[in-house]
Amino acid sequence: MHAEIYTDGVDEITIGGSIVRVDLMSLSPTERDANNAPKKVFRQRLIFSVESFANSVEVMQNALQGLIDAGAVRRSQSKTSADPPHNIAPIERGPTVLNSSRSPNVSSNFS
């Protein structure tokens, strides 16, 4: 059996020479910030060569395009056309059905 890791997202990407470090984070079930939102907690670090990171980004972009084509997510429009090309427009999720009695901090992946 292979170990699987759940992550709520990427917290930071650090580039040093020919090495790219990607820090994965999860939202804490117990710790809260000043706005009562779950705190980000470091979970694991992925370490890539520059070449393998670039290849991984290409694979993720293809997966994202598949999600966009399927209607699972959609890209929102940029605020201005003067945005630098490295800025990616935020992604909006497609329609989902949520139980309104649940906390807004609960993942929609769980019913």
PEWOCOR-V804849 format. One record per pair of residues at least 12 apart in sequence whose ideal C-beta (glycine too) atoms are under 8 Angstrom apart, sorted by the first residue. I is the first residue (numbers start at 1). J is the second residue. If there is no record, write none. Layout:
i j
I J
I J
//
This chain:
i j
5 24
5 43
5 44
6 26
7 24
7 25
7 26
7 43
7 44
8 25
8 26
8 27
8 40
8 107
9 24
9 25
10 22
10 23
10 24
10 25
11 23
11 24
11 25
11 40
11 42
15 50
18 49
18 50
19 47
19 48
19 49
19 50
20 47
20 48
20 49
20 50
20 53
21 45
21 46
21 47
21 48
22 45
22 46
22 47
22 48
22 53
23 42
23 44
23 45
24 42
24 43
24 44
24 45
24 46
25 40
25 41
25 42
25 43
26 40
26 41
26 43
27 39
27 40
27 41
27 105
28 40
28 41
37 105
38 105
64 91
71 94
72 93
72 94
73 91
73 92
73 93
73 94
74 91
74 92
74 94
75 89
75 90
75 91
75 92
76 89
76 90
76 91
76 92
77 89
93 108
96 108
99 111
//
